[in-house]
Amino acid sequence: MAMENSSERSSVQLSRIQYVSRAAPCIQMSDVDAIVSRARAINSYSGVTGQLLFTGAYFFQVIEGPFDHLKNRLSSIRLDVRHHDLRTIEEIDIERRRFERWPMQYVQDFGLQDLVEELWWSQKVDLARAAQLVQYLTHELLVLPRPGRGT
Ligand SMILES: Cc1cc2nc3c(=O)[nH]c(=O)nc-3n(C[C@H](O)[C@H](O)[C@H](O)COP(=O)(O)O)c2cc1C
């Protein structure tokens, strides 16, 4: 469903935003751990859910929730120096959440670096590629939970 004008949206309208960003060059795993735990804490009381993928040099994130809360979270996320060059892939209104049970599911997969890099570089946003990535991550985590990779 396409997004309406922001000013007409109610705070209860559920929306989803997907973006790709480049991790800060000197980022440490302890920084990523801190991002995830802060995101989970804030999202829990903001009614925001989603998934964060870290590939070593890139982040890919899906955040979903009430439109106003999402916009608020995204403003903070954009200013965060632990990543840069954030590119929005998709911003849509949704009927149902995809990550209902997750204040922020974390997936670390260095093998997905090329795919996420390709998404970041593509001039024209490739929604099919992004959907493929989310489907892959969701499916893999549901079917093949591997300790240490996704929590
Ligand atoms: C890749 C990445 C993903 C993040 N995801 C979230 C998130 O889902 N929710 C959130 O509240 N903060 C998230 N953060 C942390 C925010 O950037 C920010 O540090 C946090 O929201 C606290 O900001 P505030 O004190 O301005 O509210 C993320 C940061 C990065 C670098």
The ligand as a MOL file (V3000), in Angstrom:
LIG
                    3D

  0  0  0     0  0            999 V3000
M  V30 BEGIN CTAB
M  V30 COUNTS 31 33 0 0 0
M  V30 BEGIN ATOM
M  V30 1 C 22.3830 0.7150 12.6470 0
M  V30 2 C 21.6680 1.2990 13.8350 0
M  V30 3 C 20.3920 0.8540 14.1500 0
M  V30 4 C 19.7090 1.3900 15.2370 0
M  V30 5 N 18.4430 0.9750 15.5040 0
M  V30 6 C 17.7320 1.5720 16.4760 0
M  V30 7 C 16.3670 1.2210 16.7100 0
M  V30 8 O 15.7940 0.3400 16.0900 0
M  V30 9 N 15.7140 1.8890 17.6920 0
M  V30 10 C 16.3010 2.8630 18.4430 0
M  V30 11 O 15.6450 3.4290 19.3050 0
M  V30 12 N 17.6040 3.1760 18.2670 0
M  V30 13 C 18.3220 2.5600 17.3070 0
M  V30 14 N 19.6300 2.8960 17.1070 0
M  V30 15 C 20.2800 3.7880 18.0900 0
M  V30 16 C 19.9420 5.2380 17.8010 0
M  V30 17 O 20.7690 5.7100 16.7830 0
M  V30 18 C 20.1410 6.0960 19.0750 0
M  V30 19 O 21.4170 5.9050 19.5970 0
M  V30 20 C 19.1240 5.7340 20.1390 0
M  V30 21 O 17.8470 5.6690 19.5710 0
M  V30 22 C 19.1040 6.7770 21.2680 0
M  V30 23 O 18.8730 8.0250 20.6970 0
M  V30 24 P 18.1800 9.2300 21.4790 0
M  V30 25 O 18.9170 9.2970 22.7740 0
M  V30 26 O 18.4120 10.4130 20.5750 0
M  V30 27 O 16.7260 8.8860 21.5890 0
M  V30 28 C 20.3290 2.3810 16.0400 0
M  V30 29 C 21.6170 2.8240 15.7000 0
M  V30 30 C 22.2770 2.2880 14.6250 0
M  V30 31 C 23.6700 2.7620 14.2760 0
M  V30 END ATOM
M  V30 BEGIN BOND
M  V30 1 1 1 2
M  V30 2 1 2 3
M  V30 3 2 2 30
M  V30 4 2 3 4
M  V30 5 1 4 5
M  V30 6 1 4 28
M  V30 7 2 5 6
M  V30 8 1 6 7
M  V30 9 1 6 13
M  V30 10 2 7 8
M  V30 11 1 7 9
M  V30 12 1 9 10
M  V30 13 2 10 11
M  V30 14 1 10 12
M  V30 15 2 12 13
M  V30 16 1 13 14
M  V30 17 1 14 15
M  V30 18 1 14 28
M  V30 19 1 15 16
M  V30 20 1 16 17
M  V30 21 1 16 18
M  V30 22 1 18 19
M  V30 23 1 18 20
M  V30 24 1 20 21
M  V30 25 1 20 22
M  V30 26 1 22 23
M  V30 27 1 23 24
M  V30 28 2 24 25
M  V30 29 1 24 26
M  V30 30 1 24 27
M  V30 31 2 28 29
M  V30 32 1 29 30
M  V30 33 1 30 31
M  V30 END BOND
M  V30 END CTAB
M  END
